Every structure is written in C-alpha cells, then in structure tokens.
C-alpha cells in the first residue's frame, strides 16, 4: 500500500510506526484518537482506511479513504490505495477512476502501472499498453517502467517490441532477473533459442518463479565433454514442464559416461522405462550419492547446450514409453462396444498454474468435437469431472468414458498407458498434451491468445507446430476468452481421423452449420462449409450453404461466387441457380434473374419454387401474362403435402392477377386462402387493397387492419402499453394519441382525415415523422405534434389518454362510405411568407410564365418506385411546351439529370439547391405551394401538392405500379380535390400519358394567354 510521507506531528507518527510494525489494532486505535480531535485530518483518515482493509474489512476501509479524499482530492497515495481497495472489492470502474486520479496527481511509473493493470483487467489491452508505455517514456531511468511495459506487451503478444524494451532495460540493469525472463520469453517465442537459454538461467532468481533451485553443491555443466564424467539432471517446475524437458534426456545420456536423473515420484516409473541406461532417483540424492557425480544441471538448462536451434530438436515423435501391456488392455476395454471407432482422449482445463483460467475451456461448448461421428471419447482430465462429463454427454449425445482405476494425480505411469491407448488427444494446454506429445500420440492442443493469458513460451509465437512435440498440432485463439472457433477447428481435426460414413459426415456438417448460424456466428458456419467442400460429393451442398449465409449477410458478390462454385461442383443441381436468381431479383436485376431461373428449369422443369420465382420476376417487370403463366404452373407443380407453399403461390398469383386487371379472380383466390387460413395476414391485407381500390370502404378498412399483423409491420402499440388501442368506439370527447406508419406520402394522405378527428375529439396528439412536425403544427391548430422515436416523447406518456390508434385507422372511423369524403380545397398550410418569397424569385426568372413543378421518379420506394417512375428525357413533349418555367421538385441530387436535359433539349429547369425535402419538409411545402401547377409521377410530391390544394396532374402507372388509394378508372381523387389522374393505357409505356399531359398543358397556357390569368 502506498503511503505519503507523514508530517512530524507526534500522534500520527506513533500510529504510523505501529502500522508499519504490523500492529494493526493499535494503529487503528491511534488513528481514531487523532480523528476524535481532528475529524478532517487527511493522513489519519487515509491510513485508518488502509489499516481497516488490511484487517480484512475493505468496504469500511474504502469509506475512510474516501473521506480523506473529500478533505483533499490532490492526495495521490489515497487515490492509489482507494484503487487497490476498489479492485479487491471487484469494482474495476471505481478502481480505474482512482488510479487515473493518482496518475493525475503523481504521474510516475507506479501509478501508470496500476492504471495499466486495471485497464488490462477490463480487457482494454490497447489502453492498458498506452498507460504503461506513457509511464515508461516519462521516466526512462526507472527500471520498473521497463518491467511494467515489457510485461504489458505480453498481453498483445508483441514479442519484438517486448524484446526491445527488455533489452533496453537490461542495458541499465544488466542482471535484472525479471527483465531477463521476459527477454527469454520473447527470444523463445521468436524461435531464437540460442539467445533465449542464457537469459532463461535467471529463472531461479526471479520472484516470478515459484520453484527454487536445488541446493546441490556440484559444479554446473557448461557444455563441456562428458564422455568420462557423470552428469546429474534434476527436474524443475511442474509435471508438464518436467515431461517436456525429458525431450533432451536421450541426447544427454548419449554424451555421458553415466547419467543420473532425479525426477518426481509420479514420473519415475515411466522415466525408468523410457531411459533404461540412466540411473533414476525419485528423491533428493544423499551426500554419498552426490560424491559420485561430477557435474549437475537443472533439466531446462540442458537446452542451452542441446537445443540451440529448431534444427537441434529431434523430428521423430515420442521419447517416453508407456506400459505396452496396460496400453493394449485399456484400448481393448474402451473399444469393446465400438471396435470400428477411434479413441479420442479429451481434457479441457488446467489447474494450479498461472493463467489456468485463461487456458481452460468449458466442455459444454465442445459440441463440434463431441458430435463427431465414429469416435469414442475418453476422459483424460484430472480432478473431479463427473458433473461436467454427465452434462456434456447428455447435451451432445456422446458418452464420455471415465476410468476410475486411473488417477494421474497419483499414478502417472497408468495415465501414460491410458494416453498411449488413444488414436488422438484433444486438450487445452495442460499435462495431457505433454504426456501425449512425449508419447508421440497425435494431439490437438488448444492455446490461449497470448503469453499474458496463459500461453507458455514453449508453444512459440505463431506456428501450428512445436519443436518439442512433432505429433502435437496447435490451434490458437484469435480473441481473448473466445474458444468457439478453436473448438470448431479441433472438431475438424477429429473429423479428419474418423472412419465414419459419408452420410454420417454430412449429418455432422449440417448440424454444425445450422448450429453456428443459429448462434449468429456466420464465419464459423462458413468455415464448416469450406471443410465440407473438401469432399467432392458434398461440395455442391457446401457451397450452396455458403451462398445462403452470404445472402443473409447481404453480400451479393459472395452469393454469386459461392453459387458458381456450387454449379461447378454439380452442374445439374438447380438449387444453386435458384439462389443466384433470387439474389439477382433482390437487386432488382430481374432480366438476369429470369435468365438464371430458366437455366434452373432445364434441370428441374417441375419445380414449383422455380416457377413461382419466375412468376414474381416477370411480375416485377410488369410482364403480367408471363407472370400469370408461371404462377399457374407453380400451382400445378406444388405437391399438396406442402400447404405452406400452396398458400405462398396462391398469394403471389392473386397479386399478379390484380395487377393484370383481373381483380375478381384475385379476390376469389384470396377468399379461398382466407377460408383455409383465417389468420393469413398477407391474404387479408392484399384483399383489403383490392376492396379499397374498388371503393368498398367499410369491408376494405376492416381488412386493412391486418397490415399491422404482417411480418416486420411498423407496429407501435407496445410503445404505449398503458393506452387502450382504439377498436371502433365513439371518439367524441376523447383524448386520442395517433401514431404514424409507412412513408411520408402515406402519412400526408392519412393526415387528410385529421380535421375530421379534431371536429369530435377533446384532444389530439400526433406522433409523426420529424420532418412533418412544423407543417402539421401549422396546419392543425390545437394538435400537439411530436416525433415518433425512442425514447417516446414525454407528451405521449400522459395517463389520461382514452385511446391510441395508427393514423390509417382514421379511415375506419371517418371514411366508411363515398359520401364521407369531404371536398376540402386545402388540408395543409405552407409557410405563407416563405411561399411568397420563393414564388417571387422563381417568377422573376421568366416573368409571365406559368410556374410548373415537376417530379418524375420515386427512388425511395425500393420495391416498386422504379415502376411508378419515368425518365425525364421522355418528358420532352411536356418540357418543350412554351410559356412554362419548370421547377425541379424531385428530391435527391438531380444536377446531372438536369444538365443532360439542358444539353439535349435546351430546356433550363430551375433547381433550388437550398431546399432539400429529405431534411426540411416545411421549406419544401413552401416551394410546392409557390407553383401554379405540379406534374409528377406518384410520389411524396403529389401528396404534398394535393394536400396544399395546388393543381396537380399525376402520371399513374398501371399494372404492378398502381397503388390502391388512386382507386380504379377514376380521373380524380376523393382524397385531394386539386388532383387529376392521368393513367397509363399500357403497363410500362409512358408515351400516351405524357402526350396527353403535354397537350393539356399547352391548352392551359393558351387559356392563360386568352384570359390573362395565372
């Protein structure tokens, strides 16, 4: 605990002396006495808190340290100790705050180190490293700064920088043991063994090494000739390390006259069997025994003389020998019920070592391993694993054999025989890997990300093999704490060893793909597909799965690439063509989609799926006859045992019939679908569109309510759980909350019914698009309009609302018959001064001309906006009418289009770049109100102009581009008295409506000249 230098006052000095002597109770009493006389003495408050924490009461300690900081915030020792106490209590955010304050008031290596440690504990490794680097750079002569920064680099695994920092520190303090060990880790990780071993000598001097050196008074072997000498090798560190260093025993024995190996008692039997020419001791040697020995070495130090490079390691797998008879006995026992299976030994956690938690895995996530077919799994994990094994076995349907006769914590020789009985071992980084690797058993070792997170230096930095064990394959984390992709790859390794049938393998792959997709891990699912594609028979299916994954990710190029691979693997598989065609259709590349669907039909001419997809593509192009043909074929081909497919095809067929002008037949199909499926929301909704277009208002509105039950419908009832939804009750005298739905154009159209509601309701609150708020507030005095967004505006949370309703439900309340549509010249009111200013400016360009606002596209409507749209150059007959000043009212950047019209036709269309309807609808409404006439295809402009009472001519598409609220055949609109409808005669052909519009515009200009009116 950091403590500030204390002032010389006698009472605090005495209490602090007791504190330093470890007499905490007396120190506490002394601090309390001081605080009775002076309750705001910061040193006493601070040190009392520290002492209480040291007595085992960190919460109370933090209270008193916090009191000290309230008296004096610029108290770095108190902040540092508050950080330590908060960290002990598990409050890392509070600890980080105090550590930051300590840095602020005393920016030294110690405070930056504490801050870096806390940031690292929260997984913020880059910030942690920045703090450690700053502390080091501010104090380049403080050796602890080098230690902290180099140790911090273990988190990011930047071994080259770590080595540079350690070497720089060693130039200041050449024998610093911790820096030597950090340098050794970096050297080893980079494969620089000859430099690593000399630095590794300092392991016994470092406080980080918990195993002391042997006290044998023998000379250390320094690599000299041993042919006439006796060498003692003594074991060090844990059992895994002891096994690994035994990699060098055979080489050492070959160099000596006599080799003596002192090892742990558990390993003595297997060491004796493996190295029969050596003398083996499982205890410390006596003085008489030591007297016969010439030189000694700890086991790891053999590496300096025997493993100076990767090339000096043996390439043959295995140097330990298990009990062969016991191995065969165990193998026969484990395979008794499944002789054709492979034995897979598994272990998943580490204990009693630094980084054990980071090295350990949860076996309940091992589905990709335990579900591999053709494998029998054997528990090699030491300790009590019963609960984990039982849960994993039940969860994955994979029994895990547990042999209670073998306990590696007591009998390593039997454990070695058990491991030797395996065909493959899959394990986290623990003793099981060392035993398997030393025996030469094929092994998959799953490693944590970095040195700081439990990965040991001997696994090196970034390779998938280790020179210590040629039979071990390394799989490394890519993210700290994240093991699923490593487990996935371990499952592949197991899969590659099995002799399972192709059907079983296919089932495994499909299960893994579905599982990872359900977990929202598409990269893992795709990796499984790539592995599956290695089998030529399964490749087409594998690539098709990748295509589906890419389609969900909206990666069209990825879909196309995967489909091409699937087709190459099996050119006769129509499903890849179907996915490709569907993706093209999603991109509105309908002509290409149709071509691909037709290719698919060559391989499966009776596919109802292909016919319905073709029908939809033709329908989207407005080619209704072809659409109806394929929808009819789809109904003929669909098997009756697939009722959902029948319903989907029926719905598509009905929509196409309606857009072909065959509303009666469409209704028949929809009625039949509703009879079969009374809750089919899309069927009800499409039926409502036909009924409303036919002006069957009451039934149409009732059916229109089903729009809110469709998938992904914008439903906001849940935003206001305490307000009752309206269901037809009288609205007179009630307080009503209305919320908007669908697009801006529909919002304005539905708003034409707000005056009806205002005439009867006590209070109306509208939640609408933010762009419409100024316009609605001006147009509907008494209405409170706010934006519909989260969090919900406070005004909508009032407790006295009677009902809530979506805006379109006003139709059911106020537009139940044709007579309910009032003739209102104007519903919305634009900003009059702004309108006047704009009109004056536009009219001044060509005085005396008619101001005509134009719009020719509906780009925001992705589904069918292009069907409603025309190309501006096709408007030539309109644009060449003399006496007109045309004003661009089309939203979006239209400068390139307008420039082309100027170059091709010589027509200058005014373009006011100061007005953007996508941002400022109120200014746009003023611009629209400044017009004498508006000519447009069906889009937001039409609704704005109609609601403002501006004379408006609407060029309407027929076929799929038609919209229900323009009704059928009528030349006018009951919604807007100023709107005139000019309909296409032929779907997709704008020639006739444009010609009619140009003719009528010319007549209007002539009438204007004749009468002198505007």
Secondary structure as UniProt FT lines:
FT   HELIX           10..20
FT   TURN            21..22
FT   HELIX           24..37
FT   TURN            39..40
FT   HELIX           42..54
FT   TURN            55..56
FT   HELIX           58..71
FT   HELIX           76..88
FT   TURN            89..90
FT   HELIX           92..105
FT   HELIX           109..121
FT   TURN            122..123
FT   HELIX           125..138
FT   TURN            139..141
FT   HELIX           143..156
FT   HELIX           159..172
FT   TURN            174..175
FT   HELIX           177..189
FT   TURN            190..191
FT   HELIX           193..200
FT   HELIX           201..204
FT   TURN            207..208
FT   STRAND          219..220
FT   TURN            227..228
FT   STRAND          230..234
FT   HELIX           239..245
FT   HELIX           246..248
FT   HELIX           249..255
FT   STRAND          258..262
FT   TURN            265..267
FT   HELIX           268..274
FT   TURN            276..277
FT   STRAND          279..281
FT   HELIX           287..291
FT   STRAND          295..298
FT   HELIX           299..301
FT   HELIX           302..306
FT   HELIX           310..312
FT   HELIX           324..334
FT   TURN            339..340
FT   STRAND          342..347
FT   TURN            354..355
FT   HELIX           356..359
FT   HELIX           363..365
FT   HELIX           367..370
FT   TURN            373..374
FT   STRAND          375..379
FT   HELIX           386..396
FT   STRAND          400..401
FT   TURN            404..405
FT   TURN            408..410
FT   HELIX           412..420
FT   STRAND          424..428
FT   HELIX           431..439
FT   STRAND          443..447
FT   HELIX           451..453
FT   HELIX           457..459
FT   STRAND          465..466
FT   TURN            467..468
FT   STRAND          469..476
FT   TURN            480..481
FT   HELIX           484..495
FT   TURN            496..497
FT   HELIX           502..518
FT   TURN            519..520
FT   HELIX           522..532
FT   TURN            533..534
FT   TURN            536..538
FT   HELIX           539..552
FT   TURN            553..554
FT   HELIX           556..569
FT   TURN            571..572
FT   HELIX           574..586
FT   TURN            587..588
FT   HELIX           590..603
FT   TURN            605..606
FT   HELIX           608..620
FT   TURN            621..622
FT   HELIX           624..637
FT   TURN            640..641
FT   HELIX           643..659
FT   TURN            660..661
FT   HELIX           663..676
FT   TURN            678..679
FT   HELIX           681..693
FT   TURN            694..695
FT   HELIX           697..704
FT   HELIX           705..709
FT   TURN            711..712
FT   HELIX           717..720
FT   TURN            721..722
FT   TURN            732..733
FT   STRAND          735..739
FT   HELIX           744..751
FT   TURN            752..753
FT   HELIX           754..760
FT   STRAND          763..768
FT   HELIX           770..772
FT   HELIX           773..779
FT   TURN            781..782
FT   STRAND          784..787
FT   HELIX           794..797
FT   TURN            799..800
FT   STRAND          803..806
FT   HELIX           807..809
FT   HELIX           810..814
FT   HELIX           818..820
FT   HELIX           832..843
FT   TURN            844..845
FT   TURN            847..848
FT   STRAND          850..855
FT   TURN            859..860
FT   TURN            862..864
FT   HELIX           865..868
FT   HELIX           872..875
FT   HELIX           876..879
FT   TURN            882..883
FT   STRAND          884..888
FT   HELIX           895..905
FT   TURN            913..914
FT   TURN            917..919
FT   HELIX           921..929
FT   STRAND          933..937
FT   HELIX           940..948
FT   STRAND          952..956
FT   HELIX           959..961
FT   HELIX           964..966
FT   TURN            977..978
FT   STRAND          979..983
FT   TURN            987..988
FT   HELIX           991..1011
//
